């Protein structure tokens, strides 16, 4: 539970793209970037925290790459 962070700064970007490799075969690429900073917190937090640190439980980067093939059976 993260309820004692009074002020947090978050900024990032996400890009998603998809393309056709061949008929019935597609590829996709997703990239997500997230930067976080603690700006203010409750002094009675009870866990290590400091202004300027990254927020806990925040995934900073995400990368997905894959393909999908469609099969038809008659």
DAMONOR-V922897 format. One record per residue. N is the residue number from 1. OMEGA is omega in whole degrees, 0 to 359 (NA if undefined). BURIAL is # if it has 9 or more other ideal C-beta (glycine too) atoms within 8 Angstrom, else .. D_CENTER is the distance of its C-alpha to the mean C-alpha in whole Angstrom. Layout:
# DAMONOR-V922897
N & OMEGA & BURIAL & D_CENTER
N & OMEGA & BURIAL & D_CENTER
This chain:
# DAMONOR-V922897
1 & 179 & . & 19
2 & 183 & . & 18
3 & 185 & . & 20
4 & 176 & . & 22
5 & 184 & # & 20
6 & 183 & . & 22
7 & 180 & . & 20
8 & 176 & # & 16
9 & 179 & . & 15
10 & 172 & # & 11
11 & 182 & . & 11
12 & 181 & . & 9
13 & 177 & . & 9
14 & 179 & . & 8
15 & 177 & . & 11
16 & 178 & . & 12
17 & 180 & . & 16
18 & 180 & . & 19
19 & 179 & . & 22
20 & 177 & . & 25
21 & 179 & . & 27
22 & 178 & . & 30
23 & 181 & . & 31
24 & 182 & . & 29
25 & 181 & # & 27
26 & 176 & # & 23
27 & 179 & # & 20
28 & 179 & # & 17
29 & 177 & # & 14
30 & 177 & # & 10
31 & 177 & # & 8
32 & 179 & # & 5
33 & 180 & # & 6
34 & 177 & # & 6
35 & 180 & . & 9
36 & 178 & # & 11
37 & 173 & # & 15
38 & 180 & # & 17
39 & 179 & . & 20
40 & 180 & . & 22
41 & 179 & # & 23
42 & 181 & . & 26
43 & 179 & . & 28
44 & 184 & . & 29
45 & 178 & . & 25
46 & 176 & . & 27
47 & 179 & . & 24
48 & 176 & . & 23
49 & 178 & . & 22
50 & 177 & . & 22
51 & 181 & . & 22
52 & 178 & . & 19
53 & 174 & . & 17
54 & 178 & . & 14
55 & 179 & # & 13
56 & 177 & . & 13
57 & 177 & . & 11
58 & 179 & # & 8
59 & 186 & . & 5
60 & 183 & . & 6
61 & 179 & . & 5
62 & 182 & # & 5
63 & 177 & . & 8
64 & 178 & . & 11
65 & 180 & . & 14
66 & 177 & . & 17
67 & 177 & . & 21
68 & 179 & . & 23
69 & 177 & . & 26
70 & 177 & . & 29
71 & 176 & . & 32
72 & 178 & . & 35
73 & 180 & . & 38
74 & NA & . & 41
